[in-house]
Amino acid sequence: MTCFPLLFGKKVSSVARRDRDIDEELSGLQNVRIFTYKELRNACDNFSSANKIGEGGFGSVYKGLLRDGKVAAIKVLSAESRQGVREFLTEINVISEIEHENLVKLYGCCVEGDQRILVYNYLEKNSLAQTLLGGGYSDIQFNWRTRRRICIGVARGLAFLHEEVRPHIVHRDIKASNILLDKDLIPKISDFGLAKLIPSHLTHVSTRVAGTIGYLAPEYAIRGQLTRKADIYSFGVLLVEIVSGRCNTNARLPIGDQYILEKLCMGAL
């Protein structure tokens, strides 16, 4: 009988300590607006499926109308995700202090109980994965001029993260689904949950390998030594996708045609 109160007491203490740590981290940030859960729930009509605009490994994204009239993308982290809190704090720490035309803009966040929510500016034309590579209907005309502008915009965003920000930021998950387009088709790099900071005096940092298969730089995947070159490799894969208009991997194709980089190396693309 005495075991159960001890177990439950320990669990509550652990949750309280985690929440206190999050509050302490957020309190040190100057440019982050704290939303209430009720406010965000109302903004997207009780997180209705009609307002859902995306879903990923760490939760769902909804379109919402904030009280100040701004349309926002509201990213709700899944309560079941063990990595959710760490990704949540990383994303806020990285993106809250920087601003660039080719990066998404963080409006704020919500921390209430188990709720972890990020609020970003809404990008009208969705991601490259859906509009260019998704195979569904899109009203965007991806002519060569448009593709070139998108490539240059992503490159400028990466150059800002890699060269102008101190310490340097390595995104670690550059891919088509993390490149969003606004109404003018200006690309915005999104989802900084896996980002790492690299001080300028270091050549690399050793870390667990994270990212998306098909975009991972071989040397990073093998040795776990992260440099800015990992993002550059991922960007190279993205360039091939933008130029060719197809995903880097497609398991529905014949075996010899499934991997676009393999075909490129063989000169068959």
Backbone torsions as a table, in degrees:
resi	resn	phi	psi	omega
1	MET	NA	-39.3	-175.9
2	THR	-73.3	-15.3	-178.5
3	CYS	-68.5	-37.9	-172.8
4	PHE	-65.6	-44.6	176.5
5	PRO	-60.1	-36.3	179.7
6	LEU	-66.6	-42.1	179.5
7	LEU	-64.3	-48.2	-179.1
8	PHE	-65.4	-38.3	179.0
9	GLY	-63.3	-38.8	179.2
10	LYS	-66.5	-39.0	-179.7
11	LYS	-65.6	-44.6	178.8
12	VAL	-62.2	-40.5	179.7
13	SER	-62.7	-40.8	-179.8
14	SER	-65.3	-42.9	178.3
15	VAL	-63.7	-44.3	-179.7
16	ALA	-62.3	-39.6	-179.9
17	ARG	-66.3	-40.0	178.3
18	ARG	-62.1	-45.6	-179.8
19	ASP	-64.5	-36.7	179.3
20	ARG	-66.0	-39.4	178.3
21	ASP	-63.5	-41.3	178.7
22	ILE	-64.1	-44.7	179.1
23	ASP	-59.0	-40.1	-179.7
24	GLU	-65.6	-41.4	179.0
25	GLU	-65.1	-42.7	-178.2
26	LEU	-68.8	-33.0	-177.7
27	SER	-65.0	-22.4	-179.5
28	GLY	-86.7	-2.5	-179.2
29	LEU	-96.5	131.3	-174.5
30	GLN	-90.5	-27.0	-169.9
31	ASN	-107.2	23.5	-177.7
32	VAL	-114.5	120.8	176.3
33	ARG	-84.6	134.7	179.5
34	ILE	-97.5	115.6	178.0
35	PHE	-94.1	154.2	171.6
36	THR	-87.0	155.4	178.6
37	TYR	-62.6	-40.7	179.9
38	LYS	-61.0	-41.6	-180.0
39	GLU	-60.9	-43.3	-178.8
40	LEU	-75.4	-33.5	176.8
41	ARG	-63.1	-42.2	177.5
42	ASN	-67.2	-33.7	-176.5
43	ALA	-63.1	-32.0	-178.5
44	CYS	-119.4	32.7	172.4
45	ASP	54.7	56.0	177.1
46	ASN	60.0	37.7	178.4
47	PHE	53.0	48.0	-178.1
48	SER	-70.3	151.5	-179.8
49	SER	-63.3	-26.2	179.0
50	ALA	-65.7	-24.4	-179.2
51	ASN	-98.4	-0.5	179.5
52	LYS	-74.2	128.1	-178.2
53	ILE	-118.2	-2.7	179.6
54	GLY	-174.0	160.7	178.3
55	GLU	-150.8	136.6	-179.3
56	GLY	-139.0	-168.1	-176.3
57	GLY	-66.4	-20.7	-176.2
58	PHE	-112.3	7.6	177.3
59	GLY	145.4	-162.4	-175.9
60	SER	-118.0	156.9	178.9
61	VAL	-121.1	132.4	-178.5
62	TYR	-122.4	150.2	171.6
63	LYS	-87.7	131.7	-178.3
64	GLY	-141.8	157.2	177.3
65	LEU	-109.9	113.3	-178.4
66	LEU	-76.1	165.4	-176.7
67	ARG	-64.3	-26.2	179.3
68	ASP	-84.6	5.3	177.1
69	GLY	93.3	-5.1	179.5
70	LYS	-77.3	139.5	172.5
71	VAL	-88.4	131.3	-173.3
72	ALA	-129.9	156.4	169.8
73	ALA	-100.3	117.2	-173.2
74	ILE	-106.5	110.7	-174.4
75	LYS	-98.0	110.7	-176.6
76	VAL	-100.2	113.9	-179.5
77	LEU	-74.4	141.2	-179.6
78	SER	-69.9	133.7	179.3
79	ALA	-67.5	-23.1	-178.5
80	GLU	-81.0	-12.8	-175.9
81	SER	-78.2	119.4	178.3
82	ARG	-66.0	-32.5	-178.2
83	GLN	-85.7	-2.6	-172.6
84	GLY	-58.6	-45.9	-177.2
85	VAL	-65.8	-43.4	-179.8
86	ARG	-64.3	-44.5	178.3
87	GLU	-61.6	-41.1	-179.7
88	PHE	-58.0	-51.7	-178.1
89	LEU	-67.5	-38.6	178.5
90	THR	-61.0	-46.2	-177.8
91	GLU	-61.6	-42.5	179.5
92	ILE	-66.4	-46.9	-178.1
93	ASN	-60.5	-39.0	-175.7
94	VAL	-75.2	-48.6	-168.1
95	ILE	-90.6	-18.5	-174.4
96	SER	-69.3	-26.1	-174.2
97	GLU	-99.8	0.5	-177.0
98	ILE	-127.5	155.7	179.4
99	GLU	-149.4	134.2	-179.0
100	HIS	-157.4	150.6	-178.0
101	GLU	-57.4	-30.3	-175.7
102	ASN	-105.3	23.4	172.9
103	LEU	-124.8	146.7	174.9
104	VAL	-64.4	155.5	-179.3
105	LYS	-108.0	127.4	178.5
106	LEU	-85.9	121.9	175.4
107	TYR	-83.3	-37.5	-177.5
108	GLY	168.7	-163.6	-177.2
109	CYS	-152.8	173.5	177.2
110	CYS	-137.1	131.5	175.0
111	VAL	-132.0	103.0	177.5
112	GLU	-141.6	116.5	-177.7
113	GLY	59.0	-125.0	178.1
114	ASP	-88.1	0.4	-176.9
115	GLN	-80.7	128.4	175.1
116	ARG	-130.5	110.3	-173.2
117	ILE	-131.4	136.4	175.0
118	LEU	-112.1	141.7	-177.8
119	VAL	-121.1	117.8	-177.6
120	TYR	-118.7	166.5	171.7
121	ASN	-67.1	144.9	-177.4
122	TYR	-84.7	131.0	178.7
123	LEU	-106.5	116.1	-167.7
124	GLU	-63.7	-32.0	-171.4
125	LYS	-99.1	11.9	173.7
126	ASN	62.4	-158.0	-173.0
127	SER	-98.9	162.1	175.7
128	LEU	-62.5	-31.9	-179.5
129	ALA	-61.7	-35.3	-178.0
130	GLN	-88.3	-39.1	-173.6
131	THR	-86.8	-40.8	-176.9
132	LEU	-95.8	-41.8	-172.1
133	LEU	-105.4	-7.1	-172.3
134	GLY	-73.4	-22.1	179.1
135	GLY	83.3	-5.7	178.4
136	GLY	-92.4	-171.0	-178.6
137	TYR	-73.6	137.5	174.2
138	SER	-145.6	137.8	-180.0
139	ASP	-89.3	6.7	-179.9
140	ILE	-86.2	132.1	175.1
141	GLN	-92.8	102.3	-177.2
142	PHE	-86.1	69.3	174.5
143	ASN	-76.0	176.3	-175.0
144	TRP	-65.6	-33.6	178.7
145	ARG	-64.2	-43.2	179.4
146	THR	-64.8	-44.3	180.0
147	ARG	-63.0	-39.0	179.4
148	ARG	-64.4	-43.2	179.4
149	ARG	-62.6	-39.0	179.1
150	ILE	-65.5	-44.8	179.4
151	CYS	-60.4	-45.2	-178.9
152	ILE	-66.0	-39.5	179.3
153	GLY	-62.4	-44.9	177.7
154	VAL	-63.2	-40.4	178.9
155	ALA	-61.7	-39.6	178.9
156	ARG	-66.6	-39.9	176.9
157	GLY	-62.2	-43.2	178.5
158	LEU	-66.6	-41.4	178.6
159	ALA	-60.2	-38.0	176.9
160	PHE	-62.7	-46.9	180.0
161	LEU	-64.8	-40.2	-173.8
162	HIS	-81.5	-30.6	-170.9
163	GLU	-115.1	-40.0	-172.2
164	GLU	-91.6	-29.5	-179.0
165	VAL	-81.6	139.3	175.6
166	ARG	-124.3	125.9	-8.3
167	PRO	-66.4	161.7	-179.1
168	HIS	-61.2	150.5	179.2
169	ILE	-114.9	124.8	171.4
170	VAL	-103.7	122.4	-173.5
171	HIS	-70.2	-45.0	177.6
172	ARG	75.2	-1.7	179.0
173	ASP	-146.9	46.1	175.3
174	ILE	-71.4	119.2	180.0
175	LYS	-161.4	171.0	-173.3
176	ALA	-61.7	-36.3	-178.1
177	SER	-73.5	-14.2	178.2
178	ASN	-102.5	11.7	173.3
179	ILE	-111.1	108.3	-178.0
180	LEU	-101.2	154.2	-178.0
181	LEU	-119.8	134.3	175.3
182	ASP	-86.7	-173.7	-175.4
183	LYS	-63.3	-22.8	178.4
184	ASP	-97.9	10.3	-179.5
185	LEU	64.6	27.7	172.5
186	ILE	-81.6	124.5	-176.5
187	PRO	-77.4	144.3	178.6
188	LYS	-129.5	124.1	175.6
189	ILE	-73.8	131.8	-177.4
190	SER	-127.4	177.0	174.2
191	ASP	59.8	85.2	-179.0
192	PHE	-100.4	22.4	-177.1
193	GLY	-65.2	-24.4	-179.7
194	LEU	-103.1	3.4	-173.9
195	ALA	-62.6	148.3	176.4
196	LYS	-126.5	145.4	176.4
197	LEU	-96.8	132.8	179.2
198	ILE	-123.9	109.4	177.2
199	PRO	-57.5	147.7	-173.7
200	SER	-63.4	-21.7	-178.2
201	HIS	-84.4	-4.7	179.7
202	LEU	-102.5	142.7	177.0
203	THR	-82.6	-26.2	-179.8
204	HIS	-164.7	169.3	169.0
205	VAL	-127.3	143.1	177.5
206	SER	-91.2	128.6	-174.9
207	THR	-153.7	165.4	174.4
208	ARG	-63.9	145.5	-179.8
209	VAL	-73.6	128.3	179.3
210	ALA	-142.5	150.9	-179.2
211	GLY	145.0	-154.7	-176.6
212	THR	-125.2	129.6	179.3
213	ILE	-56.8	135.7	-177.0
214	GLY	103.2	-24.4	179.3
215	TYR	-112.4	-5.6	-174.4
216	LEU	-77.6	132.2	174.9
217	ALA	-66.9	132.0	-176.5
218	PRO	-55.2	-44.1	-177.2
219	GLU	-66.2	-32.3	176.9
220	TYR	-72.8	-42.7	-179.5
221	ALA	-63.8	-33.7	-176.9
222	ILE	-82.5	-46.0	-172.2
223	ARG	-102.9	-17.4	-179.0
224	GLY	72.3	16.1	177.5
225	GLN	-96.7	112.9	-172.1
226	LEU	-94.2	127.9	171.3
227	THR	-132.1	176.6	178.2
228	ARG	-65.6	-18.9	179.6
229	LYS	-64.7	-23.1	178.0
230	ALA	-62.7	-42.1	176.5
231	ASP	-66.8	-36.8	-178.1
232	ILE	-66.0	-39.6	176.6
233	TYR	-62.4	-47.3	179.3
234	SER	-59.2	-39.9	178.7
235	PHE	-63.5	-38.0	177.2
236	GLY	-61.5	-42.3	176.6
237	VAL	-62.5	-42.7	178.5
238	LEU	-60.6	-40.7	178.5
239	LEU	-59.2	-43.4	179.0
240	VAL	-61.8	-40.6	178.8
241	GLU	-64.3	-43.2	-178.7
242	ILE	-65.2	-42.6	-179.3
243	VAL	-67.8	-43.4	-175.1
244	SER	-84.1	-24.0	-177.9
245	GLY	76.6	19.8	178.6
246	ARG	-137.8	156.2	179.9
247	CYS	-66.4	153.6	-179.3
248	ASN	-66.9	-24.7	178.0
249	THR	-134.1	132.6	178.3
250	ASN	-141.8	100.2	-175.2
251	ALA	-69.4	-11.9	-178.9
252	ARG	-82.0	-12.3	179.3
253	LEU	-85.1	164.5	172.9
254	PRO	-55.6	152.8	-172.9
255	ILE	-52.0	-42.1	-177.8
256	GLY	-69.9	-13.7	-177.4
257	ASP	-111.5	3.2	-171.5
258	GLN	-72.7	-31.9	-173.3
259	TYR	-112.6	114.2	-172.5
260	ILE	-67.6	-33.9	179.7
261	LEU	-68.4	-35.1	176.9
262	GLU	-63.0	-42.9	178.4
263	LYS	-67.3	-35.6	179.6
264	LEU	-64.3	-43.8	-179.4
265	CYS	-65.3	-30.0	-179.3
266	MET	-85.1	-4.0	178.7
267	GLY	75.1	21.3	-176.1
268	ALA	-102.9	0.6	-176.7
269	LEU	-78.0	NA	NA
